[in-house]
Amino acid sequence: MNAGAASAADPGNDADTLGSMDACYDPGSSAFKFTLWYNSGQNGAYRNVHHPIYNFDALRPGDGHDHPLTYCRGGASSPLPGSLQHVKNNAASGENFHYKYTARVYFRSGFFGAQDVMGPYQHIDQFRNVYNNNASFQFTS
C-alpha cells in the first residue's frame, strides 16, 4: 500500500463500514447516507457507505490487513444478484440520501479519474462514467 493510501484510511471509519449493521440496513433508512447497487436501476445487492473510501478493495479496520468492501447478502429464498461480490468494479447504480453533501464515485482509487456525481437526494440509474469500473467514493460539499 502506498503512503497516500495509508494517510487516507481511517481505521475507525473503515471498521464501522465493514462491521456496522447500517452497512446492510435498508437503503434510505440507514444511518449511512450513500448506497451502491450491483445492478442498474437500484436493483440487486447493495452496500451503504458513510465516509470516504480510498480503495474499495483495501479498507483497513485497524487489524493490519486490507479488506475488500463487498455487497450485502440479501434475498429471502435466494441471494440477490451480486450478493457478497466485491464492490470494486461492480457497481452499476447509486443513490445519495444525504441532505447536504454531494456524493462522488470515482473510476480510480484515491478519488481520481472519471466520476459520477450525485447531489443531495439524487440517484443515478446507471452510472455513465464509472459503470462497473469504480474504485473509490467520497462526499464533498
N, CA, C and O atoms as a GROMACS GRO file, in nm:
protein
  564
    1MET      N    1   0.085  -0.117   0.000
    1MET     CA    2   0.000   0.000   0.000
    1MET      C    3   0.089   0.123   0.000
    1MET      O    4   0.189   0.127   0.072
    2ASN      N    5   0.055   0.224  -0.079
    2ASN     CA    6   0.138   0.344  -0.085
    2ASN      C    7   0.110   0.438   0.031
    2ASN      O    8   0.010   0.423   0.101
    3ALA      N    9   0.198   0.534   0.050
    3ALA     CA   10   0.186   0.627   0.163
    3ALA      C   11   0.057   0.707   0.157
    3ALA      O   12  -0.002   0.737   0.261
    4GLY      N   13   0.014   0.743   0.038
    4GLY     CA   14  -0.111   0.819   0.023
    4GLY      C   15  -0.230   0.742   0.074
    4GLY      O   16  -0.319   0.798   0.138
    5ALA      N   17  -0.233   0.612   0.046
    5ALA     CA   18  -0.344   0.531   0.092
    5ALA      C   19  -0.346   0.520   0.243
    5ALA      O   20  -0.452   0.522   0.305
    6ALA      N   21  -0.229   0.508   0.303
    6ALA     CA   22  -0.223   0.494   0.449
    6ALA      C   23  -0.276   0.621   0.515
    6ALA      O   24  -0.348   0.612   0.615
    7SER      N   25  -0.241   0.736   0.462
    7SER     CA   26  -0.287   0.860   0.523
    7SER      C   27  -0.434   0.885   0.497
    7SER      O   28  -0.499   0.957   0.572
    8ALA      N   29  -0.490   0.826   0.391
    8ALA     CA   30  -0.630   0.848   0.358
    8ALA      C   31  -0.722   0.755   0.437
    8ALA      O   32  -0.840   0.784   0.452
    9ALA      N   33  -0.670   0.645   0.486
    9ALA     CA   34  -0.753   0.548   0.556
    9ALA      C   35  -0.776   0.593   0.700
    9ALA      O   36  -0.687   0.645   0.766
   10ASP      N   37  -0.898   0.572   0.746
   10ASP     CA   38  -0.932   0.597   0.885
   10ASP      C   39  -0.979   0.464   0.944
   10ASP      O   40  -1.091   0.421   0.916
   11PRO      N   41  -0.893   0.399   1.024
   11PRO     CA   42  -0.930   0.267   1.076
   11PRO      C   43  -1.062   0.265   1.150
   11PRO      O   44  -1.134   0.166   1.145
   12GLY      N   45  -1.096   0.372   1.219
   12GLY     CA   46  -1.224   0.378   1.289
   12GLY      C   47  -1.341   0.373   1.194
   12GLY      O   48  -1.435   0.296   1.214
   13ASN      N   49  -1.336   0.455   1.089
   13ASN     CA   50  -1.444   0.455   0.991
   13ASN      C   51  -1.446   0.327   0.910
   13ASN      O   52  -1.554   0.274   0.882
   14ASP      N   53  -1.329   0.276   0.871
   14ASP     CA   54  -1.325   0.152   0.794
   14ASP      C   55  -1.383   0.036   0.876
   14ASP      O   56  -1.456  -0.047   0.821
   15ALA      N   57  -1.352   0.030   1.004
   15ALA     CA   58  -1.406  -0.076   1.090
   15ALA      C   59  -1.558  -0.065   1.098
   15ALA      O   60  -1.629  -0.165   1.093
   16ASP      N   61  -1.608   0.058   1.110
   16ASP     CA   62  -1.751   0.082   1.116
   16ASP      C   63  -1.817   0.041   0.985
   16ASP      O   64  -1.921  -0.026   0.986
   17THR      N   65  -1.758   0.079   0.873
   17THR     CA   66  -1.814   0.045   0.742
   17THR      C   67  -1.818  -0.106   0.721
   17THR      O   68  -1.915  -0.158   0.666
   18LEU      N   69  -1.716  -0.176   0.765
   18LEU     CA   70  -1.710  -0.321   0.746
   18LEU      C   71  -1.799  -0.396   0.844
   18LEU      O   72  -1.851  -0.503   0.810
   19GLY      N   73  -1.818  -0.344   0.965
   19GLY     CA   74  -1.886  -0.421   1.067
   19GLY      C   75  -2.021  -0.371   1.113
   19GLY      O   76  -2.091  -0.442   1.185
   20SER      N   77  -2.060  -0.252   1.073
   20SER     CA   78  -2.186  -0.195   1.123
   20SER      C   79  -2.307  -0.257   1.054
   20SER      O   80  -2.304  -0.288   0.934
   21MET      N   81  -2.412  -0.276   1.130
   21MET     CA   82  -2.538  -0.324   1.073
   21MET      C   83  -2.594  -0.222   0.973
   21MET      O   84  -2.666  -0.260   0.881
   22ASP      N   85  -2.563  -0.093   0.991
   22ASP     CA   86  -2.612   0.009   0.900
   22ASP      C   87  -2.560  -0.010   0.758
   22ASP      O   88  -2.622   0.037   0.662
   23ALA      N   89  -2.448  -0.079   0.742
   23ALA     CA   90  -2.391  -0.102   0.609
   23ALA      C   91  -2.487  -0.183   0.522
   23ALA      O   92  -2.486  -0.169   0.400
   24CYS      N   93  -2.568  -0.268   0.584
   24CYS     CA   94  -2.660  -0.352   0.510
   24CYS      C   95  -2.807  -0.326   0.545
   24CYS      O   96  -2.895  -0.402   0.504
   25TYR      N   97  -2.832  -0.220   0.619
   25TYR     CA   98  -2.968  -0.184   0.654
   25TYR      C   99  -3.038  -0.129   0.530
   25TYR      O  100  -2.971  -0.092   0.433
   26ASP      N  101  -3.169  -0.122   0.531
   26ASP     CA  102  -3.245  -0.074   0.416
   26ASP      C  103  -3.193   0.061   0.368
   26ASP      O  104  -3.184   0.156   0.445
   27PRO      N  105  -3.158   0.070   0.238
   27PRO     CA  106  -3.113   0.199   0.183
   27PRO      C  107  -3.216   0.308   0.209
   27PRO      O  108  -3.337   0.284   0.199
   28GLY      N  109  -3.170   0.424   0.242
   28GLY     CA  110  -3.258   0.536   0.273
   28GLY      C  111  -3.300   0.541   0.418
   28GLY      O  112  -3.332   0.648   0.470
   29SER      N  113  -3.299   0.426   0.486
   29SER     CA  114  -3.332   0.421   0.629
   29SER      C  115  -3.208   0.403   0.713
   29SER      O  116  -3.213   0.415   0.835
   30SER      N  117  -3.096   0.375   0.649
   30SER     CA  118  -2.969   0.353   0.718
   30SER      C  119  -2.909   0.486   0.764
   30SER      O  120  -2.936   0.591   0.705
   31ALA      N  121  -2.828   0.481   0.869
   31ALA     CA  122  -2.752   0.599   0.910
   31ALA      C  123  -2.643   0.630   0.808
   31ALA      O  124  -2.592   0.742   0.804
   32PHE      N  125  -2.606   0.532   0.724
   32PHE     CA  126  -2.509   0.552   0.616
   32PHE      C  127  -2.586   0.609   0.497
   32PHE      O  128  -2.682   0.548   0.451
   33LYS      N  129  -2.545   0.723   0.447
   33LYS     CA  130  -2.628   0.800   0.354
   33LYS      C  131  -2.595   0.786   0.206
   33LYS      O  132  -2.644   0.864   0.125
   34PHE      N  133  -2.512   0.689   0.168
   34PHE     CA  134  -2.490   0.664   0.027
   34PHE      C  135  -2.496   0.514   0.001
   34PHE      O  136  -2.444   0.435   0.080
   35THR      N  137  -2.560   0.475  -0.110
   35THR     CA  138  -2.577   0.334  -0.142
   35THR      C  139  -2.530   0.307  -0.284
   35THR      O  140  -2.563   0.380  -0.377
   36LEU      N  141  -2.452   0.200  -0.298
   36LEU     CA  142  -2.412   0.148  -0.428
   36LEU      C  143  -2.490   0.019  -0.453
   36LEU      O  144  -2.508  -0.062  -0.362
   37TRP      N  145  -2.536  -0.001  -0.578
   37TRP     CA  146  -2.606  -0.122  -0.616
   37TRP      C  147  -2.529  -0.198  -0.722
   37TRP      O  148  -2.459  -0.140  -0.805
   38TYR      N  149  -2.543  -0.328  -0.718
   38TYR     CA  150  -2.480  -0.418  -0.813
   38TYR      C  151  -2.541  -0.403  -0.953
   38TYR      O  152  -2.469  -0.410  -1.052
   39ASN      N  153  -2.671  -0.382  -0.962
   39ASN     CA  154  -2.739  -0.371  -1.090
   39ASN      C  155  -2.788  -0.228  -1.116
   39ASN      O  156  -2.797  -0.147  -1.024
   40SER      N  157  -2.818  -0.201  -1.240
   40SER     CA  158  -2.876  -0.072  -1.278
   40SER      C  159  -3.014  -0.056  -1.216
   40SER      O  160  -3.078  -0.154  -1.178
   41GLY      N  161  -3.058   0.068  -1.204
   41GLY     CA  162  -3.191   0.096  -1.151
   41GLY      C  163  -3.207   0.068  -1.004
   41GLY      O  164  -3.318   0.041  -0.959
   42GLN      N  165  -3.098   0.074  -0.927
   42GLN     CA  166  -3.100   0.047  -0.784
   42GLN      C  167  -3.160  -0.091  -0.756
   42GLN      O  168  -3.252  -0.105  -0.675
   43ASN      N  169  -3.106  -0.191  -0.824
   43ASN     CA  170  -3.152  -0.329  -0.809
   43ASN      C  171  -3.036  -0.421  -0.773
   43ASN      O  172  -2.919  -0.386  -0.788
   44GLY      N  173  -3.072  -0.539  -0.724
   44GLY     CA  174  -2.973  -0.638  -0.685
   44GLY      C  175  -2.917  -0.607  -0.547
   44GLY      O  176  -2.976  -0.532  -0.470
   45ALA      N  177  -2.803  -0.667  -0.518
   45ALA     CA  178  -2.739  -0.646  -0.389
   45ALA      C  179  -2.692  -0.501  -0.378
   45ALA      O  180  -2.669  -0.434  -0.479
   46TYR      N  181  -2.679  -0.453  -0.254
   46TYR     CA  182  -2.637  -0.315  -0.229
   46TYR      C  183  -2.541  -0.310  -0.112
   46TYR      O  184  -2.524  -0.407  -0.038
   47ARG      N  185  -2.478  -0.193  -0.098
   47ARG     CA  186  -2.391  -0.166   0.018
   47ARG      C  187  -2.402  -0.018   0.051
   47ARG      O  188  -2.383   0.067  -0.037
   48ASN      N  189  -2.431   0.013   0.176
   48ASN     CA  190  -2.436   0.151   0.224
   48ASN      C  191  -2.298   0.191   0.275
   48ASN      O  192  -2.230   0.111   0.338
   49VAL      N  193  -2.258   0.315   0.247
   49VAL     CA  194  -2.132   0.368   0.297
   49VAL      C  195  -2.156   0.508   0.353
   49VAL      O  196  -2.258   0.571   0.324
   50HIS      N  197  -2.060   0.555   0.435
   50HIS     CA  198  -2.083   0.683   0.502
   50HIS      C  199  -1.959   0.770   0.513
   50HIS      O  200  -1.968   0.883   0.562
   51HIS      N  201  -1.845   0.723   0.470
   51HIS     CA  202  -1.723   0.802   0.482
   51HIS      C  203  -1.639   0.782   0.355
   51HIS      O  204  -1.667   0.689   0.278
   52PRO      N  205  -1.538   0.864   0.333
   52PRO     CA  206  -1.454   0.845   0.214
   52PRO      C  207  -1.389   0.707   0.214
   52PRO      O  208  -1.336   0.662   0.316
   53ILE      N  209  -1.393   0.641   0.100
   53ILE     CA  210  -1.328   0.512   0.085
   53ILE      C  211  -1.225   0.526  -0.026
   53ILE      O  212  -1.260   0.542  -0.143
   54TYR      N  213  -1.100   0.521   0.012
   54TYR     CA  214  -0.987   0.545  -0.077
   54TYR      C  215  -0.974   0.436  -0.183
   54TYR      O  216  -0.939   0.463  -0.297
   55ASN      N  217  -1.004   0.311  -0.143
   55ASN     CA  218  -0.994   0.198  -0.235
   55ASN      C  219  -1.094   0.093  -0.188
   55ASN      O  220  -1.080   0.038  -0.078
   56PHE      N  221  -1.194   0.064  -0.269
   56PHE     CA  222  -1.297  -0.032  -0.230
   56PHE      C  223  -1.240  -0.170  -0.199
   56PHE      O  224  -1.305  -0.248  -0.130
   57ASP      N  225  -1.121  -0.203  -0.247
   57ASP     CA  226  -1.061  -0.333  -0.219
   57ASP      C  227  -0.961  -0.331  -0.104
   57ASP      O  228  -0.896  -0.432  -0.078
   58ALA      N  229  -0.948  -0.218  -0.035
   58ALA     CA  230  -0.843  -0.210   0.068
   58ALA      C  231  -0.887  -0.126   0.188
   58ALA      O  232  -0.820  -0.030   0.224
   59LEU      N  233  -1.000  -0.162   0.249
   59LEU     CA  234  -1.038  -0.096   0.373
   59LEU      C  235  -0.950  -0.151   0.484
   59LEU      O  236  -0.918  -0.270   0.486
   60ARG      N  237  -0.912  -0.063   0.576
   60ARG     CA  238  -0.819  -0.102   0.682
   60ARG      C  239  -0.884  -0.075   0.818
   60ARG      O  240  -0.880   0.038   0.867
   61PRO      N  241  -0.942  -0.177   0.878
   61PRO     CA  242  -1.012  -0.158   1.005
   61PRO      C  243  -0.922  -0.156   1.128
   61PRO      O  244  -0.972  -0.155   1.241
   62GLY      N  245  -0.791  -0.155   1.109
   62GLY     CA  246  -0.701  -0.148   1.223
   62GLY      C  247  -0.639  -0.280   1.261
   62GLY      O  248  -0.570  -0.288   1.363
   63ASP      N  249  -0.661  -0.384   1.182
   63ASP     CA  250  -0.603  -0.515   1.214
   63ASP      C  251  -0.476  -0.544   1.134
   63ASP      O  252  -0.423  -0.655   1.140
   64GLY      N  253  -0.428  -0.444   1.057
   64GLY     CA  254  -0.307  -0.463   0.979
   64GLY      C  255  -0.329  -0.528   0.844
   64GLY      O  256  -0.232  -0.557   0.773
   65HIS      N  257  -0.453  -0.552   0.806
   65HIS     CA  258  -0.483  -0.618   0.679
   65HIS      C  259  -0.579  -0.533   0.596
   65HIS      O  260  -0.658  -0.455   0.650
   66ASP      N  261  -0.570  -0.549   0.464
   66ASP     CA  262  -0.667  -0.487   0.373
   66ASP      C  263  -0.788  -0.580   0.360
   66ASP      O  264  -0.773  -0.701   0.351
   67HIS      N  265  -0.907  -0.519   0.360
   67HIS     CA  266  -1.030  -0.596   0.345
   67HIS      C  267  -1.111  -0.536   0.232
   67HIS      O  268  -1.128  -0.414   0.226
   68PRO      N  269  -1.163  -0.619   0.140
   68PRO     CA  270  -1.246  -0.565   0.033
   68PRO      C  271  -1.385  -0.531   0.084
   68PRO      O  272  -1.440  -0.599   0.172
   69LEU      N  273  -1.441  -0.426   0.030
   69LEU     CA  274  -1.581  -0.393   0.056
   69LEU      C  275  -1.664  -0.485  -0.033
   69LEU      O  276  -1.641  -0.492  -0.153
   70THR      N  277  -1.761  -0.554   0.026
   70THR     CA  278  -1.846  -0.645  -0.051
   70THR      C  279  -1.992  -0.604  -0.038
   70THR      O  280  -2.031  -0.536   0.057
   71TYR      N  281  -2.070  -0.648  -0.134
   71TYR     CA  282  -2.214  -0.624  -0.126
   71TYR      C  283  -2.274  -0.710  -0.017
   71TYR      O  284  -2.224  -0.818   0.014
   72CYS      N  285  -2.381  -0.660   0.040
   72CYS     CA  286  -2.452  -0.734   0.145
   72CYS      C  287  -2.521  -0.855   0.085
   72CYS      O  288  -2.558  -0.856  -0.032
   73ARG      N  289  -2.538  -0.956   0.168
   73ARG     CA  290  -2.615  -1.071   0.124
   73ARG      C  291  -2.761  -1.038   0.147
   73ARG      O  292  -2.801  -1.004   0.258
   74GLY      N  293  -2.839  -1.047   0.043
   74GLY     CA  294  -2.981  -1.016   0.054
   74GLY      C  295  -3.063  -1.116  -0.023
   74GLY      O  296  -3.012  -1.192  -0.105
   75GLY      N  297  -3.192  -1.116   0.004
   75GLY     CA  298  -3.283  -1.208  -0.063
   75GLY      C  299  -3.331  -1.313   0.034
   75GLY      O  300  -3.251  -1.378   0.101
   76ALA      N  301  -3.462  -1.331   0.043
   76ALA     CA  302  -3.520  -1.423   0.140
   76ALA      C  303  -3.495  -1.569   0.102
   76ALA      O  304  -3.444  -1.645   0.184
   77SER      N  305  -3.530  -1.609  -0.019
   77SER     CA  306  -3.518  -1.750  -0.056
   77SER      C  307  -3.393  -1.779  -0.139
   77SER      O  308  -3.345  -1.893  -0.140
   78SER      N  309  -3.341  -1.679  -0.207
   78SER     CA  310  -3.216  -1.695  -0.282
   78SER      C  311  -3.142  -1.563  -0.281
   78SER      O  312  -3.205  -1.457  -0.272
   79PRO      N  313  -3.011  -1.567  -0.290
   79PRO     CA  314  -2.934  -1.442  -0.283
   79PRO      C  315  -2.966  -1.348  -0.399
   79PRO      O  316  -2.990  -1.391  -0.512
   80LEU      N  317  -2.967  -1.219  -0.368
   80LEU     CA  318  -2.983  -1.119  -0.473
   80LEU      C  319  -2.862  -1.122  -0.566
   80LEU      O  320  -2.752  -1.157  -0.522
   81PRO      N  321  -2.878  -1.086  -0.692
   81PRO     CA  322  -2.763  -1.079  -0.781
   81PRO      C  323  -2.657  -0.986  -0.722
   81PRO      O  324  -2.686  -0.873  -0.683
   82GLY      N  325  -2.534  -1.034  -0.717
   82GLY     CA  326  -2.423  -0.956  -0.664
   82GLY      C  327  -2.396  -0.977  -0.516
   82GLY      O  328  -2.297  -0.925  -0.465
   83SER      N  329  -2.479  -1.051  -0.446
   83SER     CA  330  -2.458  -1.074  -0.302
   83SER      C  331  -2.316  -1.124  -0.276
   83SER      O  332  -2.270  -1.220  -0.339
   84LEU      N  333  -2.248  -1.059  -0.183
   84LEU     CA  334  -2.114  -1.092  -0.136
   84LEU      C  335  -2.003  -1.071  -0.240
   84LEU      O  336  -1.888  -1.104  -0.214
   85GLN      N  337  -2.037  -1.017  -0.357
   85GLN     CA  338  -1.936  -0.981  -0.458
   85GLN      C  339  -1.860  -0.857  -0.411
   85GLN      O  340  -1.912  -0.778  -0.332
   86HIS      N  341  -1.739  -0.839  -0.460
   86HIS     CA  342  -1.663  -0.716  -0.432
   86HIS      C  343  -1.734  -0.597  -0.495
   86HIS      O  344  -1.787  -0.608  -0.605
   87VAL      N  345  -1.736  -0.485  -0.424
   87VAL     CA  346  -1.795  -0.362  -0.476
   87VAL      C  347  -1.706  -0.303  -0.586
   87VAL      O  348  -1.756  -0.250  -0.685
   88LYS      N  349  -1.574  -0.313  -0.569
   88LYS     CA  350  -1.482  -0.253  -0.666
   88LYS      C  351  -1.507  -0.310  -0.806
   88LYS      O  352  -1.507  -0.432  -0.825
   89ASN      N  353  -1.528  -0.221  -0.901
   89ASN     CA  354  -1.554  -0.254  -1.041
   89ASN      C  355  -1.679  -0.338  -1.061
   89ASN      O  356  -1.689  -0.414  -1.157
   90ASN      N  357  -1.776  -0.324  -0.970
   90ASN     CA  358  -1.902  -0.398  -0.980
   90ASN      C  359  -2.025  -0.314  -0.948
   90ASN      O  360  -2.131  -0.371  -0.924
   91ALA      N  361  -2.015  -0.184  -0.946
   91ALA     CA  362  -2.132  -0.102  -0.915
   91ALA      C  363  -2.192  -0.047  -1.044
   91ALA      O  364  -2.122   0.005  -1.130
   92ALA      N  365  -2.323  -0.060  -1.055
   92ALA     CA  366  -2.393  -0.012  -1.174
   92ALA      C  367  -2.477   0.112  -1.147
   92ALA      O  368  -2.503   0.190  -1.239
   93SER      N  369  -2.520   0.132  -1.021
   93SER     CA  370  -2.604   0.248  -0.989
   93SER      C  371  -2.580   0.290  -0.844
   93SER      O  372  -2.519   0.217  -0.766
   94GLY      N  373  -2.628   0.409  -0.811
   94GLY     CA  374  -2.609   0.460  -0.676
   94GLY      C  375  -2.713   0.563  -0.639
   94GLY      O  376  -2.782   0.618  -0.725
   95GLU      N  377  -2.722   0.589  -0.509
   95GLU     CA  378  -2.816   0.690  -0.460
   95GLU      C  379  -2.757   0.761  -0.339
   95GLU      O  380  -2.702   0.699  -0.249
   96ASN      N  381  -2.772   0.893  -0.341
   96ASN     CA  382  -2.725   0.978  -0.232
   96ASN      C  383  -2.845   1.017  -0.146
   96ASN      O  384  -2.934   1.089  -0.192
   97PHE      N  385  -2.848   0.970  -0.024
   97PHE     CA  386  -2.957   1.002   0.068
   97PHE      C  387  -2.921   1.117   0.161
   97PHE      O  388  -2.999   1.151   0.250
   98HIS      N  389  -2.805   1.177   0.142
   98HIS     CA  390  -2.762   1.285   0.230
   98HIS      C  391  -2.834   1.414   0.194
   98HIS      O  392  -2.855   1.443   0.076
   99TYR      N  393  -2.872   1.492   0.294
   99TYR     CA  394  -2.945   1.616   0.272
   99TYR      C  395  -2.854   1.733   0.235
   99TYR      O  396  -2.901   1.835   0.185
  100LYS      N  397  -2.723   1.718   0.259
  100LYS     CA  398  -2.633   1.833   0.246
  100LYS      C  399  -2.517   1.811   0.149
  100LYS      O  400  -2.480   1.905   0.078
  101TYR      N  401  -2.459   1.691   0.143
  101TYR     CA  402  -2.335   1.669   0.069
  101TYR      C  403  -2.356   1.602  -0.066
  101TYR      O  404  -2.450   1.525  -0.085
  102THR      N  405  -2.267   1.633  -0.158
  102THR     CA  406  -2.263   1.571  -0.289
  102THR      C  407  -2.183   1.441  -0.279
  102THR      O  408  -2.080   1.437  -0.212
  103ALA      N  409  -2.230   1.336  -0.345
  103ALA     CA  410  -2.162   1.207  -0.345
  103ALA      C  411  -2.089   1.189  -0.478
  103ALA      O  412  -2.142   1.220  -0.584
  104ARG      N  413  -1.964   1.139  -0.470
  104ARG     CA  414  -1.884   1.116  -0.590
  104ARG      C  415  -1.828   0.975  -0.588
  104ARG      O  416  -1.768   0.932  -0.490
  105VAL      N  417  -1.850   0.903  -0.698
  105VAL     CA  418  -1.793   0.769  -0.717
  105VAL      C  419  -1.690   0.782  -0.829
  105VAL      O  420  -1.720   0.833  -0.937
  106TYR      N  421  -1.569   0.735  -0.802
  106TYR     CA  422  -1.456   0.755  -0.892
  106TYR      C  423  -1.414   0.627  -0.962
  106TYR      O  424  -1.429   0.517  -0.909
  107PHE      N  425  -1.360   0.644  -1.081
  107PHE     CA  426  -1.308   0.535  -1.163
  107PHE      C  427  -1.186   0.470  -1.098
  107PHE      O  428  -1.170   0.348  -1.103
  108ARG      N  429  -1.099   0.552  -1.039
  108ARG     CA  430  -0.973   0.502  -0.982
  108ARG      C  431  -0.973   0.516  -0.830
  108ARG      O  432  -1.047   0.596  -0.773
  109SER      N  433  -0.888   0.438  -0.768
  109SER     CA  434  -0.866   0.451  -0.624
  109SER      C  435  -0.805   0.588  -0.596
  109SER      O  436  -0.740   0.647  -0.682
  110GLY      N  437  -0.826   0.636  -0.475
  110GLY     CA  438  -0.767   0.762  -0.435
  110GLY      C  439  -0.843   0.884  -0.483
  110GLY      O  440  -0.788   0.995  -0.482
  111PHE      N  441  -0.968   0.866  -0.526
  111PHE     CA  442  -1.055   0.978  -0.569
  111PHE      C  443  -1.003   1.042  -0.697
  111PHE      O  444  -1.002   1.165  -0.708
  112PHE      N  445  -0.961   0.961  -0.794
  112PHE     CA  446  -0.908   1.010  -0.920
  112PHE      C  447  -0.987   0.953  -1.038
  112PHE      O  448  -1.060   0.855  -1.026
  113GLY      N  449  -0.969   1.017  -1.151
  113GLY     CA  450  -1.026   0.969  -1.276
  113GLY      C  451  -1.168   1.014  -1.296
  113GLY      O  452  -1.220   1.099  -1.223
  114ALA      N  453  -1.231   0.955  -1.395
  114ALA     CA  454  -1.371   0.986  -1.426
  114ALA      C  455  -1.455   0.962  -1.301
  114ALA      O  456  -1.419   0.883  -1.214
  115GLN      N  457  -1.567   1.031  -1.294
  115GLN     CA  458  -1.654   1.017  -1.178
  115GLN      C  459  -1.799   1.038  -1.216
  115GLN      O  460  -1.830   1.103  -1.316
  116ASP      N  461  -1.886   0.983  -1.136
  116ASP     CA  462  -2.029   1.013  -1.142
  116ASP      C  463  -2.063   1.086  -1.014
  116ASP      O  464  -2.017   1.049  -0.906
  117VAL      N  465  -2.143   1.191  -1.028
  117VAL     CA  466  -2.170   1.284  -0.918
  117VAL      C  467  -2.321   1.289  -0.893
  117VAL      O  468  -2.400   1.302  -0.986
  118MET      N  469  -2.359   1.279  -0.764
  118MET     CA  470  -2.498   1.289  -0.724
  118MET      C  471  -2.513   1.394  -0.615
  118MET      O  472  -2.451   1.382  -0.509
  119GLY      N  473  -2.593   1.495  -0.640
  119GLY     CA  474  -2.622   1.595  -0.539
  119GLY      C  475  -2.709   1.534  -0.429
  119GLY      O  476  -2.748   1.418  -0.438
  120PRO      N  477  -2.739   1.613  -0.326
  120PRO     CA  478  -2.826   1.563  -0.220
  120PRO      C  479  -2.958   1.507  -0.275
  120PRO      O  480  -3.022   1.568  -0.360
  121TYR      N  481  -2.995   1.391  -0.225
  121TYR     CA  482  -3.119   1.321  -0.261
  121TYR      C  483  -3.129   1.287  -0.410
  121TYR      O  484  -3.240   1.273  -0.462
  122GLN      N  485  -3.017   1.273  -0.478
  122GLN     CA  486  -3.019   1.232  -0.619
  122GLN      C  487  -2.972   1.087  -0.632
  122GLN      O  488  -2.904   1.033  -0.545
  123HIS      N  489  -3.011   1.027  -0.744
  123HIS     CA  490  -2.964   0.892  -0.776
  123HIS      C  491  -2.925   0.888  -0.924
  123HIS      O  492  -2.963   0.975  -1.002
  124ILE      N  493  -2.851   0.786  -0.958
  124ILE     CA  494  -2.818   0.758  -1.098
  124ILE      C  495  -2.859   0.613  -1.123
  124ILE      O  496  -2.810   0.521  -1.057
  125ASP      N  497  -2.950   0.593  -1.220
  125ASP     CA  498  -2.999   0.459  -1.250
  125ASP      C  499  -2.894   0.370  -1.315
  125ASP      O  500  -2.894   0.249  -1.297
  126GLN      N  501  -2.804   0.432  -1.392
  126GLN     CA  502  -2.692   0.358  -1.449
  126GLN      C  503  -2.576   0.455  -1.463
  126GLN      O  504  -2.584   0.555  -1.534
  127PHE      N  505  -2.467   0.425  -1.392
  127PHE     CA  506  -2.351   0.513  -1.397
  127PHE      C  507  -2.308   0.534  -1.542
  127PHE      O  508  -2.304   0.439  -1.620
  128ARG      N  509  -2.277   0.657  -1.575
  128ARG     CA  510  -2.232   0.691  -1.710
  128ARG      C  511  -2.080   0.681  -1.722
  128ARG      O  512  -2.029   0.638  -1.825
  129ASN      N  513  -2.009   0.721  -1.619
  129ASN     CA  514  -1.863   0.729  -1.625
  129ASN      C  515  -1.791   0.617  -1.551
  129ASN      O  516  -1.675   0.588  -1.581
  130VAL      N  517  -1.857   0.554  -1.454
  130VAL     CA  518  -1.789   0.453  -1.373
  130VAL      C  519  -1.867   0.321  -1.368
  130VAL      O  520  -1.848   0.242  -1.275
  131TYR      N  521  -1.952   0.296  -1.466
  131TYR     CA  522  -2.031   0.173  -1.470
  131TYR      C  523  -1.938   0.051  -1.468
  131TYR      O  524  -1.860   0.029  -1.561
  132ASN      N  525  -1.946  -0.027  -1.362
  132ASN     CA  526  -1.864  -0.146  -1.340
  132ASN      C  527  -1.714  -0.118  -1.350
  132ASN      O  528  -1.635  -0.209  -1.376
  133ASN      N  529  -1.675   0.005  -1.329
  133ASN     CA  530  -1.535   0.048  -1.323
  133ASN      C  531  -1.524   0.156  -1.216
  133ASN      O  532  -1.501   0.273  -1.248
  134ASN      N  533  -1.540   0.117  -1.092
  134ASN     CA  534  -1.544   0.211  -0.982
  134ASN      C  535  -1.451   0.163  -0.871
  134ASN      O  536  -1.444   0.044  -0.841
  135ALA      N  537  -1.380   0.260  -0.811
  135ALA     CA  538  -1.277   0.218  -0.714
  135ALA      C  539  -1.276   0.298  -0.585
  135ALA      O  540  -1.219   0.251  -0.486
  136SER      N  541  -1.338   0.417  -0.581
  136SER     CA  542  -1.336   0.495  -0.458
  136SER      C  543  -1.460   0.583  -0.450
  136SER      O  544  -1.533   0.601  -0.548
  137PHE      N  545  -1.483   0.638  -0.331
  137PHE     CA  546  -1.603   0.719  -0.303
  137PHE      C  547  -1.571   0.825  -0.200
  137PHE      O  548  -1.491   0.804  -0.109
  138GLN      N  549  -1.636   0.942  -0.215
  138GLN     CA  550  -1.633   1.041  -0.107
  138GLN      C  551  -1.751   1.137  -0.121
  138GLN      O  552  -1.807   1.156  -0.229
  139PHE      N  553  -1.788   1.196  -0.006
  139PHE     CA  554  -1.881   1.308  -0.003
  139PHE      C  555  -1.801   1.436  -0.016
  139PHE      O  556  -1.690   1.444   0.037
  140THR      N  557  -1.854   1.536  -0.087
  140THR     CA  558  -1.794   1.668  -0.095
  140THR      C  559  -1.901   1.773  -0.069
  140THR      O  560  -2.020   1.745  -0.080
  141SER      N  561  -1.857   1.893  -0.035
  141SER     CA  562  -1.956   1.998  -0.009
  141SER      C  563  -1.989   2.075  -0.134
  141SER      O  564  -2.071   2.167  -0.130
   0.00000   0.00000   0.00000
